[in-house]
Amino acid sequence: MTTEKQLDLFQTDYTDHRKYLDGLFKSKEELIKQFQEEGRDKIFHVLSFGAGTQSTHLLEQHFRGLIHYDFIIFADTGAEPEFIHQQVTWWRQRQQEVGNTTPFITTQHNTMERGLEEMLMRYIYTDYQRFQLPVYCNRLDPETGEMIRGGLMPRQCTVDFKIVPVKQRARQLVLQLYGLGPRQQMPDHVGFIIDIGFSVEENVTTDDSIRFLIDNDFPTRRSRCYLCPFNCSADRAIGMDWDEIIREEPLSFLKACWFDEQLREVQASGSKIMRSIPFLHYSRRPLRDVFPVYELLRSTYKKDFAMWLDEWKCYISEKWGRTSPAYKKSAG
């Protein structure tokens, strides 16, 4: 995140932030001191690698011997653009070139192995109620029927599909090192520190990491999912925009448009506990209406999209069953 947003989040001094005062935020030095006081003399350092900007900056510092990691773990959300997977491959190759041997592992959600797409398909086609995307919401005025601008749903997807899978995989790896099974207790003297980016006290921003990557001729694509509601229009220079998805992966854009429409259809059916009207685009308009190129892409990739959707319907039917009224409606 930018320096301005960091300062806004942490109120200039992160030690004044409520979550720090409540003990939820800690500096790395404080964590190490806490572990020492608890008798945890073996600390495993883990990089949660997102293949974006800050985590790749940290990875390169590890390759140069400036930071130590015991494990590098990439959590596949099942919805990253292909160019993010290409950057993962690029960094795996660089690891080989520099002779680094740290375990570099890919993991995923524990029960929904195909990630966010599986979560959304399950939400659309079954009675599954949990929704884990920070969509923009509207609501209908019960008296006038007019659309009223709402807020933003909580961003639970990063925790459930990135952070938790990394934590679980790191725990499995360490249990294996100690010859223990997956359900056995972690030894009391073991602690974990997992980096997902630079700590605030290190004063390194996303902009700093981007400059570092550019200066070294490294990949610079921002890590995110192709359907992320935090994608913006190209005129907002944050490196995460819908135009890049349209240009680089038009089929993925069509998938995002389909999910956008289906979420509102399911919400309107009354079969879900979500009462707000969801949108993937920050303007709170249908994604297909925001970008006129949609119609051209739909006709161009009609067959590919149909194959993708049919495959998902079979997968959801076999794994989770089809019990939602929304599925019966769409199946006709």
C-alpha positions as CSV (number, residue, x, y, z in Angstrom):
1,M,0.0,0.0,0.0
2,T,1.1,3.6,-0.5
3,T,2.7,5.6,2.2
4,E,-0.3,7.9,2.4
5,K,-2.6,4.9,3.0
6,Q,-0.2,3.4,5.5
7,L,-0.2,6.6,7.5
8,D,-3.9,6.8,7.3
9,L,-4.3,3.2,8.5
10,F,-1.8,3.5,11.4
11,Q,-2.7,7.1,12.3
12,T,0.9,8.3,11.6
13,D,2.3,6.1,14.4
14,Y,1.2,2.5,14.3
15,T,1.7,2.1,18.0
16,D,-1.3,4.4,18.5
17,H,-3.6,2.1,16.5
18,R,-6.3,0.4,18.5
19,K,-5.3,-3.1,17.2
20,Y,-1.7,-2.5,18.3
21,L,-2.9,-1.4,21.7
22,D,-5.1,-4.4,22.0
23,G,-2.2,-6.7,21.1
24,L,-3.4,-7.7,17.6
25,F,-0.5,-5.8,15.9
26,K,3.0,-6.6,17.0
27,S,6.4,-5.7,15.5
28,K,8.6,-8.6,14.5
29,E,11.0,-7.8,17.3
30,E,8.1,-8.0,19.8
31,L,7.0,-11.3,18.4
32,I,10.5,-12.7,18.8
33,K,10.7,-11.4,22.4
34,Q,7.3,-12.9,23.2
35,F,8.4,-16.3,21.8
36,Q,11.6,-16.2,23.9
37,E,9.7,-15.4,27.0
38,E,7.4,-18.4,26.3
39,G,10.4,-20.7,25.8
40,R,10.0,-21.0,22.0
41,D,13.6,-21.2,21.0
42,K,12.9,-22.6,17.5
43,I,11.3,-20.0,15.3
44,F,10.4,-20.9,11.7
45,H,10.3,-18.0,9.3
46,V,7.8,-18.3,6.4
47,L,7.3,-16.1,3.4
48,S,3.7,-16.0,2.2
49,F,4.5,-15.5,-1.5
50,G,1.9,-13.8,-3.5
51,A,4.0,-13.2,-6.7
52,G,3.1,-9.6,-6.6
53,T,5.3,-6.7,-5.4
54,Q,6.2,-6.7,-1.7
55,S,6.5,-10.5,-1.4
56,T,8.7,-10.7,-4.4
57,H,10.9,-7.9,-3.0
58,L,11.3,-10.0,0.2
59,L,11.9,-13.1,-1.9
60,E,14.8,-11.5,-3.8
61,Q,16.3,-10.3,-0.5
62,H,16.1,-13.8,0.7
63,F,17.9,-15.0,-2.4
64,R,20.6,-12.4,-1.7
65,G,21.0,-13.7,1.8
66,L,19.6,-10.5,3.5
67,I,16.6,-12.3,5.0
68,H,16.2,-15.9,6.1
69,Y,13.2,-18.0,5.3
70,D,12.6,-21.7,6.1
71,F,9.7,-22.0,3.7
72,I,8.4,-20.1,0.7
73,I,4.6,-20.8,0.3
74,F,2.4,-19.6,-2.5
75,A,-1.4,-20.0,-1.8
76,D,-3.2,-20.5,-5.1
77,T,-6.6,-18.8,-4.7
78,G,-7.9,-20.4,-7.9
79,A,-8.7,-17.0,-9.4
80,E,-5.4,-15.4,-10.1
81,P,-4.8,-14.2,-13.7
82,E,-2.5,-16.5,-15.7
83,F,0.2,-13.7,-15.6
84,I,0.5,-14.1,-11.9
85,H,1.1,-17.9,-12.3
86,Q,3.7,-17.0,-14.9
87,Q,5.4,-14.8,-12.3
88,V,5.4,-17.6,-9.9
89,T,7.1,-19.8,-12.5
90,W,9.6,-16.9,-13.2
91,W,10.6,-16.7,-9.6
92,R,10.9,-20.5,-9.3
93,Q,13.4,-20.4,-12.2
94,R,15.3,-17.5,-10.6
95,Q,15.6,-19.6,-7.4
96,Q,17.3,-22.3,-9.4
97,E,19.5,-19.8,-11.1
98,V,20.8,-18.4,-7.9
99,G,21.2,-21.8,-6.3
100,N,18.7,-21.2,-3.4
101,T,17.3,-24.5,-2.0
102,T,14.6,-23.2,0.4
103,P,11.4,-25.3,-0.1
104,F,9.1,-23.4,-2.5
105,I,5.6,-24.8,-2.1
106,T,2.2,-24.2,-3.6
107,T,-0.9,-24.8,-1.4
108,Q,-4.6,-24.1,-1.5
109,H,-7.8,-24.0,0.5
110,N,-8.2,-27.1,2.7
111,T,-11.7,-28.1,1.5
112,M,-12.2,-26.0,-1.6
113,E,-9.1,-26.9,-3.5
114,R,-10.1,-25.0,-6.6
115,G,-10.3,-21.8,-4.6
116,L,-12.5,-18.8,-5.0
117,E,-14.1,-20.0,-8.2
118,E,-15.2,-23.1,-6.4
119,M,-16.5,-21.0,-3.5
120,L,-18.5,-18.8,-5.9
121,M,-19.9,-21.8,-7.9
122,R,-20.8,-23.5,-4.6
123,Y,-22.5,-20.3,-3.4
124,I,-24.5,-20.0,-6.7
125,Y,-25.4,-23.7,-7.3
126,T,-25.9,-25.1,-3.8
127,D,-27.2,-24.1,-0.4
128,Y,-23.8,-22.9,0.7
129,Q,-24.3,-19.6,2.5
130,R,-20.9,-18.2,3.3
131,F,-19.7,-15.4,1.0
132,Q,-16.1,-14.3,1.2
133,L,-15.6,-11.4,-1.3
134,P,-15.6,-7.7,-0.5
135,V,-18.3,-6.8,-3.0
136,Y,-19.9,-3.3,-3.2
137,C,-23.5,-3.3,-2.0
138,N,-26.7,-1.5,-2.7
139,R,-30.1,-1.9,-1.1
140,L,-33.7,-1.2,-2.0
141,D,-35.7,1.3,-0.1
142,P,-38.7,-0.7,1.1
143,E,-41.0,2.2,0.7
144,T,-39.9,3.8,-2.6
145,G,-38.2,0.8,-4.3
146,E,-35.3,3.1,-5.1
147,M,-31.7,1.8,-5.1
148,I,-29.7,3.1,-2.1
149,R,-25.9,3.1,-2.2
150,G,-24.6,0.7,0.5
151,G,-21.2,-0.2,1.8
152,L,-18.5,-2.9,1.2
153,M,-18.7,-6.4,2.5
154,P,-15.8,-7.6,4.6
155,R,-12.6,-8.8,2.9
156,Q,-12.6,-12.4,4.2
157,C,-11.2,-14.0,1.0
158,T,-7.5,-13.0,1.7
159,V,-7.7,-14.7,5.1
160,D,-9.5,-17.8,4.0
161,F,-7.8,-18.4,0.7
162,K,-4.3,-17.0,1.3
163,I,-3.3,-16.6,4.9
164,V,-5.0,-19.6,6.5
165,P,-3.7,-22.1,3.8
166,V,-0.2,-20.8,4.2
167,K,-0.4,-21.2,8.0
168,Q,-1.8,-24.7,7.7
169,R,0.8,-25.8,5.2
170,A,3.6,-24.4,7.3
171,R,2.3,-26.2,10.3
172,Q,2.1,-29.5,8.3
173,L,5.7,-29.1,7.1
174,V,7.1,-28.5,10.6
175,L,5.1,-31.4,12.0
176,Q,6.7,-33.6,9.4
177,L,10.1,-32.3,10.3
178,Y,9.5,-33.5,13.9
179,G,8.1,-36.9,12.7
180,L,4.6,-36.0,13.9
181,G,1.2,-36.6,12.2
182,P,-1.1,-33.8,10.9
183,R,-3.3,-33.9,14.0
184,Q,-0.6,-34.1,16.6
185,Q,0.3,-31.2,18.8
186,M,3.1,-28.8,17.8
187,P,6.1,-29.0,20.1
188,D,5.9,-26.2,22.8
189,H,9.3,-24.8,21.8
190,V,8.3,-24.0,18.2
191,G,7.0,-20.6,17.0
192,F,6.2,-19.2,13.5
193,I,6.7,-15.8,12.0
194,I,5.0,-15.5,8.6
195,D,5.8,-12.5,6.4
196,I,3.1,-11.3,3.9
197,G,4.9,-8.1,3.1
198,F,7.1,-5.6,4.8
199,S,6.2,-4.7,8.4
200,V,5.1,-1.2,9.0
201,E,8.1,-0.4,11.2
202,E,10.4,-1.3,8.3
203,N,9.0,1.8,6.4
204,V,9.0,0.0,3.0
205,T,5.9,0.7,0.9
206,T,4.5,-1.0,-2.2
207,D,5.8,1.9,-4.2
208,D,9.3,1.3,-2.9
209,S,9.0,-2.4,-3.8
210,I,7.8,-1.6,-7.3
211,R,10.8,0.7,-7.8
212,F,13.1,-2.0,-6.6
213,L,11.6,-4.5,-9.1
214,I,11.8,-2.1,-12.0
215,D,15.4,-1.2,-11.2
216,N,16.4,-4.8,-11.2
217,D,14.3,-5.7,-14.3
218,F,12.1,-8.1,-12.4
219,P,8.3,-8.8,-13.1
220,T,6.1,-6.1,-11.7
221,R,2.5,-7.2,-12.1
222,R,0.4,-6.7,-9.0
223,S,-1.0,-9.8,-7.4
224,R,-4.8,-10.1,-7.2
225,C,-7.6,-12.2,-8.5
226,Y,-9.1,-11.6,-11.9
227,L,-12.5,-10.9,-10.3
228,C,-11.3,-8.8,-7.4
229,P,-13.7,-5.9,-6.6
230,F,-10.6,-3.8,-5.8
231,N,-9.8,-3.7,-9.5
232,C,-10.2,-0.1,-10.8
233,S,-10.4,1.7,-14.1
234,A,-7.1,2.3,-15.9
235,D,-7.2,6.0,-15.0
236,R,-6.5,5.2,-11.4
237,A,-2.8,4.3,-11.4
238,I,-2.6,1.6,-8.7
239,G,-1.5,-1.2,-11.0
240,M,-4.8,-3.2,-10.5
241,D,-7.4,-2.4,-13.2
242,W,-10.1,-4.2,-15.1
243,D,-8.6,-3.0,-18.4
244,E,-5.5,-5.1,-17.8
245,I,-7.7,-8.2,-17.3
246,I,-9.7,-7.4,-20.5
247,R,-6.5,-6.9,-22.5
248,E,-4.5,-9.8,-21.2
249,E,-7.3,-12.4,-20.3
250,P,-10.6,-11.6,-22.0
251,L,-12.1,-15.0,-21.1
252,S,-11.4,-14.3,-17.4
253,F,-13.2,-10.9,-17.8
254,L,-16.2,-12.8,-19.2
255,K,-16.1,-15.1,-16.2
256,A,-16.0,-12.1,-13.9
257,C,-19.1,-10.6,-15.7
258,W,-20.9,-13.9,-15.3
259,F,-20.2,-14.1,-11.6
260,D,-21.3,-10.5,-11.2
261,E,-24.7,-11.2,-12.8
262,Q,-25.2,-14.5,-11.0
263,L,-24.5,-13.1,-7.6
264,R,-27.4,-10.6,-8.0
265,E,-29.7,-13.3,-9.4
266,V,-29.0,-15.6,-6.4
267,Q,-29.5,-12.7,-4.0
268,A,-32.8,-11.8,-5.7
269,S,-34.0,-15.4,-5.3
270,G,-34.1,-15.0,-1.5
271,S,-32.3,-18.3,-1.0
272,K,-29.3,-16.6,0.7
273,I,-28.9,-14.7,4.0
274,M,-27.2,-11.8,2.1
275,R,-29.8,-9.1,1.8
276,S,-27.7,-6.5,0.1
277,I,-27.4,-6.3,-3.7
278,P,-23.8,-7.1,-4.7
279,F,-21.6,-5.7,-7.5
280,L,-18.0,-6.4,-8.4
281,H,-17.5,-2.9,-9.9
282,Y,-17.0,0.0,-7.5
283,S,-19.5,2.1,-9.5
284,R,-22.2,-0.4,-8.3
285,R,-23.2,-1.1,-11.9
286,P,-23.2,-4.4,-13.8
287,L,-19.7,-5.1,-14.9
288,R,-20.8,-5.9,-18.4
289,D,-22.4,-2.5,-18.7
290,V,-19.3,-0.6,-17.5
291,F,-17.2,-2.0,-20.4
292,P,-18.9,-2.0,-23.8
293,V,-16.3,-4.4,-25.2
294,Y,-18.2,-7.1,-23.3
295,E,-20.6,-8.0,-26.2
296,L,-17.7,-8.5,-28.6
297,L,-15.8,-10.7,-26.1
298,R,-18.9,-12.7,-25.4
299,S,-19.4,-13.6,-29.1
300,T,-15.7,-14.2,-29.6
301,Y,-15.2,-16.6,-26.6
302,K,-18.7,-18.1,-26.5
303,K,-17.5,-21.7,-27.0
304,D,-14.6,-21.4,-24.5
305,F,-16.9,-19.9,-21.9
306,A,-19.6,-22.6,-22.3
307,M,-17.0,-25.3,-21.9
308,W,-15.7,-23.6,-18.7
309,L,-19.2,-23.3,-17.3
310,D,-20.2,-26.9,-18.2
311,E,-17.1,-28.3,-16.5
312,W,-17.8,-26.4,-13.3
313,K,-21.5,-27.6,-13.2
314,C,-20.3,-31.2,-13.4
315,Y,-17.7,-30.6,-10.8
316,I,-20.0,-28.9,-8.3
317,S,-22.7,-31.6,-8.9
318,E,-20.3,-34.4,-8.2
319,K,-18.6,-32.8,-5.1
320,W,-21.3,-30.7,-3.5
321,G,-24.6,-31.6,-5.1
322,R,-27.1,-29.1,-6.6
323,T,-29.7,-28.0,-4.1
324,S,-30.1,-24.3,-4.7
325,P,-33.3,-22.9,-6.4
326,A,-30.9,-20.6,-8.3
327,Y,-29.4,-23.7,-10.0
328,K,-32.8,-25.0,-11.0
329,K,-33.6,-21.7,-12.5
330,S,-30.4,-21.4,-14.5
331,A,-30.6,-25.1,-15.6
332,G,-34.0,-24.4,-17.0
